[in-house]
């Protein structure tokens, strides 16, 4: 790895961290059957009525 590619890697990581707020977390709640995003606390998917709702935390 060259010095240039090392510095590029750091700047890309810094840019991504800036875009996503550094250490902030994003929570995605969606239906496992059809992938529709649903609100937190939903008991069933409004699209397919499936009750298999999953929550992902993305850091």
HELIX and SHEET records of a PDB file:
HELIX    1   1 UNK A    3  UNK A   19  1                                  17    
SHEET    1   A 2 UNK A  26  UNK A  31  0                                        
SHEET    2   A 2 UNK A  53  UNK A  58 -1                                        
END                                                                             
